[in-house]
Amino acid sequence: MKRLQIIKSSIAFLFLIISIQTANCQTDNSLAKSNPNASEITFEKTVHNFGPLLKNSDGSTEFIFKNTGKGPLVLSNVTASCDCTTPQWPKEPIMPGKTATIKVVYDTKKIGVFSKTVTVSSNAITNKLELTIQGEVYE
C-alpha cells in the first residue's frame, strides 16, 4: 500500500515538472512572437566539413550570418566545446539586413577525426544555436 502511494506521488511530481517546463517554453515563444521588432539570426550554413587536413595546417573557417529580423542583433557570447577551437565574433550590433561572420579556428596539432561545436548566444528570437566543424587531421 505504501509502495503504491510512493508511485502515485512520483507520477504526480513528474507531471508537475513537465507542466512547468511546457509553460516556460510557451512563455518564451509568446515573448518572441509579441515583439515584432525582434532581431533574428540566419546562417548560410551551420556545419563546415574541412575534410582531410594536414597536421599543423590552417584549420580556420568562417560562418556567414545575416540579421533577418527588424531590430539590431547582438551576439552576447560565442563559446567552443573545447580549448582546441577558438571563435571570433563581432562585438558591435548587426543592423537588420546586414551580414557578418564568425571565424572559427581549429588547432590542427592533434591527429585524428574531430567534430566540435560552437554555441552562439544572442538577442535574436532564436537566441541560442550551434555551429559544427568537423574533419580529420593526418600527418
C-alpha positions in Angstrom: 0.0 0.0 0.0 2.8 2.4 0.9 4.6 1.5 -2.3 1.5 2.4 -4.4 1.3 5.7 -2.6 5.0 6.4 -3.4 4.5 5.6 -7.1 1.4 7.9 -7.3 3.4 10.7 -5.7 6.3 10.2 -8.1 3.9 10.3 -11.1 2.3 13.4 -9.8 5.7 15.1 -9.3 6.7 14.1 -12.8 3.6 15.7 -14.3 4.2 18.8 -12.3 7.8 19.1 -13.7 6.6 18.5 -17.3 3.8 21.2 -16.9 6.3 23.8 -15.6 8.7 23.1 -18.5 5.9 23.4 -21.0 4.7 26.6 -19.5 8.2 28.1 -19.7 8.5 27.1 -23.4 5.2 28.7 -24.2 6.1 31.9 -22.4 9.4 32.1 -24.3 7.7 31.6 -27.6 5.0 34.1 -26.9 7.6 36.7 -25.9 9.4 36.2 -29.2 6.1 36.5 -31.2 4.9 39.5 -29.2 8.0 41.6 -30.3 7.6 42.4 -34.0 10.8 44.3 -33.9 13.0 41.5 -32.7 16.2 40.5 -34.4 16.7 37.1 -36.0 19.9 35.3 -37.0 20.2 33.3 -40.2 23.3 31.4 -41.1 24.3 30.4 -44.7 25.4 27.1 -43.2 25.8 25.7 -39.7 28.1 22.8 -40.5 31.6 23.0 -42.0 33.4 19.9 -43.0 37.1 20.5 -43.5 37.6 17.0 -44.9 41.3 15.9 -44.6 43.7 18.4 -43.0 47.4 18.1 -42.8 48.8 18.3 -39.2 49.7 21.9 -38.2 47.8 23.3 -41.3 45.3 26.1 -41.3 42.1 25.0 -39.6 40.1 28.1 -39.9 36.7 28.8 -41.5 34.0 31.5 -41.4 30.3 31.2 -40.8 28.4 34.0 -42.5 25.2 35.1 -41.0 22.6 37.8 -41.6 20.3 39.7 -39.3 16.9 38.8 -40.9 14.9 40.4 -38.1 13.8 44.0 -37.6 15.9 45.0 -34.6 19.7 45.2 -34.0 21.3 41.8 -33.5 23.8 41.5 -30.6 25.9 38.3 -30.1 26.3 38.1 -26.3 28.6 35.1 -26.3 30.1 32.6 -28.6 31.7 29.5 -26.9 33.6 26.5 -28.2 33.1 23.0 -26.9 36.8 22.6 -26.2 40.0 24.5 -25.9 41.2 23.3 -29.4 38.6 25.5 -31.1 38.7 29.3 -30.9 35.8 31.5 -32.2 36.0 35.2 -33.0 32.7 37.2 -33.4 31.6 40.8 -33.9 31.0 42.7 -30.7 29.1 45.5 -32.2 25.4 45.3 -33.1 24.5 44.0 -36.6 21.7 46.1 -38.0 18.7 44.5 -39.8 19.6 43.2 -43.3 23.3 43.3 -42.7 25.7 40.3 -42.7 28.7 39.5 -40.5 30.9 36.5 -39.8 32.0 34.3 -37.0 35.5 33.0 -37.6 36.3 29.6 -36.1 39.9 28.2 -35.8 40.6 24.6 -35.0 44.0 23.7 -33.7 45.3 21.0 -36.1 48.1 19.7 -33.8 46.3 16.6 -32.8 45.9 13.8 -35.3 42.5 12.1 -35.8 38.8 12.7 -36.6 37.2 15.6 -34.9 33.7 17.1 -34.6 33.4 20.3 -32.5 30.6 22.7 -31.8 30.4 26.4 -31.2 27.4 27.8 -29.3 26.1 31.2 -30.4 24.1 33.2 -27.9 22.3 36.4 -29.0 19.3 38.6 -28.5 17.6 37.0 -31.6 14.3 35.2 -31.5 16.4 32.0 -31.9 18.7 33.1 -29.1 20.9 30.0 -28.9 22.2 27.8 -31.7 25.1 25.6 -32.6 27.7 25.6 -35.4 29.7 22.5 -36.1 33.1 22.0 -37.6 34.4 18.5 -38.5 37.2 16.8 -40.4 40.2 14.6 -40.0 43.8 15.7 -39.2 46.6 13.4 -40.6 50.4 13.5 -40.9 
